Amino acid sequence: MNRPSPDDPVQGGLRQLDGYLYWQAELAEARKEATAFCDRLPWLTTDERHDLEEEYARARVDMAKAAIRRIADRCTELRAEYEARYQHLRRRTVALTLGTASCILTVWELLRH
């Protein structure tokens, strides 16, 4: 089965949609947590509750953004590491294959004479 190109606009659109849906779920979870937190503080006035919910949700979203940035940075680092390892392994494999073929041809020529 053919793998889709990373530059495929359909795949790019699906990644964007996935990111959007993920982020909307993250925002909804932040609001839900803020509401649950404020529910444990019944003495808050309506304005205080509203302000606290907004601040809690904002802090939660900021933490999520920071976590996503760290994860994205680590993914980029890992990709670079794995690509470097792959290239190294590829060079070693090609060198080993050429060396083996050269040895086999040399032995074959020596045995022919």
N, C-alpha and C positions, 0 to 999 in steps of 0.2 A: 504494500500500500504506500502511496506517495505521501510524504510529509508535507504539510503546507509550508510555504515560504514564510519566514518571519516578517517579510514586507507585504504579505497578503493583506489587502485592505479589509477583507471580511474578518480575518483573524484579529486585526488591529481593532476593528469595531467591536468584536466580541470581548476583547480584553478591556476596552473602555467601558462597555456595558457592565462587565463583571466588576470592575473597579467602582463604578458608580453605585451599583447595587450594594456592594460591600460597604461603601462609605455611608449610604443611607441607613443601612442596618446598624452601623456603628453610631450614627447620630441618634437613631431611635433608642438604642440601648443606653446611651448617655442620658437622654431625657428620662427614660424609665428609672434609671438608677438615681437621678436627681430627685424625682418625685418620691421614690421609696425612701430616700434619705430624709427628705423634708416631712414625710408622713410620720417619722419618729420624733418630730419636734412640733407637737401640737400647739405650743405657746406662741409660735410665730404669727405675726400679723400677715394679712394677705400680701402686702407689699414686700415684707421681709421674706416671705416664702418665695415669692416670685423672683426676687433678687438672688436669693440663695440657690434656687433651682437653676437660674441662668448661669451663675458663677460656677456651680458644681458641674453642670453640663459642659461649660466652656473649658474648665480644667481637665475634665475627662477626655474631651475631644483633643485638647493639646497633648495630653499623654499618649493618646492613640496615634496622633500625627508623628510624634517623636519615635514611637515604637515602629511605625511603618517605615520611617526614614532609616532607622537602624537596620531593619530587616532588608530593605532595598539595598542599602550600602553593603551589607554582608553578602547578599546575593550577587552583587556586582563583583565583590572580591573573590567569592568562590568561583564564579564563572571564569574570571581571569586565571585563577589558580588551575582549574581543571583544563582550560584551553592550553595553558603552558605545559601541563603534564601530558596532555594528549599529543601535543606537537613533539615533545621530547620522546615519548613512547613511539610515535610514528617514525621519527628519525632513526631511533635505535632499531626498529623493526626493519626498515628499509636497508639500513647498513648491514644488519645481520643477514637479511635475505640476499643482498648482493655479495657479501662475503662468502656465504655458504655456496651460492651458485658459482662464484669464482673458484672456490676450492674444488667443487665437484667437477667443473670443466677442466681444471688443471690435472686432477687425478685421472680423469677420463683420457685426456691427451697423453699423459704419461703411460697409461696402460695400453693405449693404441699403438704406441711405438715400441 
